[in-house]
Amino acid sequence: MKDYMTIEETCDYFKVSANTLKSWREKGLTIIKIGNKILFSAQDLNDFLDQFKFGGIR
């Protein structure tokens, strides 16, 4: 797994929709925005998923 993933890569990895990612962001998942590009950190995803008992991606 890469340290940072795009929306598309994150959706593909977790087999979730962009709407699910949007919901996760609304619940506190941190994003990194560079220009128009939104990235997700693997560590932030682990922390977020652990918080909600989804299990991490370690």
C-alpha positions as CSV (number, residue, x, y, z in Angstrom):
1,M,0.0,0.0,0.0
2,K,1.2,3.5,-0.8
3,D,1.6,6.1,1.9
4,Y,-0.9,8.4,0.1
5,M,-3.8,7.5,-2.2
6,T,-6.2,9.4,-4.4
7,I,-10.0,9.1,-4.0
8,E,-10.0,6.5,-6.8
9,E,-7.2,4.4,-5.4
10,T,-8.8,4.5,-1.9
11,C,-12.2,3.5,-3.3
12,D,-10.6,0.7,-5.3
13,Y,-8.6,-0.6,-2.3
14,F,-11.5,-0.6,0.1
15,K,-14.1,-1.5,-2.5
16,V,-16.3,1.5,-1.4
17,S,-17.9,4.3,-3.4
18,A,-16.9,7.9,-3.5
19,N,-20.0,8.6,-1.5
20,T,-18.7,6.4,1.3
21,L,-15.4,8.3,1.4
22,K,-17.4,11.5,1.5
23,S,-19.3,10.2,4.5
24,W,-16.0,9.2,6.2
25,R,-14.7,12.7,5.6
26,E,-17.8,14.1,7.2
27,K,-17.2,11.9,10.2
28,G,-13.6,13.2,10.6
29,L,-11.3,11.4,8.1
30,T,-8.5,13.8,7.4
31,I,-7.6,14.6,3.8
32,I,-4.6,16.3,2.2
33,K,-5.4,18.7,-0.5
34,I,-2.8,19.7,-3.1
35,G,-4.3,21.9,-5.7
36,N,-7.4,20.2,-6.9
37,K,-6.1,16.7,-5.8
38,I,-7.4,15.1,-2.7
39,L,-5.2,12.5,-1.0
40,F,-5.7,10.1,1.9
41,S,-2.9,9.1,4.2
42,A,-2.6,5.4,4.9
43,Q,-1.9,6.3,8.6
44,D,-5.0,8.6,8.8
45,L,-7.1,5.8,7.2
46,N,-5.8,3.3,9.8
47,D,-6.5,5.7,12.7
48,F,-10.0,6.5,11.4
49,L,-11.0,2.9,10.7
50,D,-9.7,1.8,14.1
51,Q,-11.7,4.5,15.8
52,F,-14.9,3.1,14.2
53,K,-13.9,-0.5,14.7
54,F,-13.7,-1.2,11.0
55,G,-10.2,-2.6,11.4
56,G,-7.1,-1.0,9.9
57,I,-5.2,-1.6,6.7
58,R,-1.9,-2.5,8.3
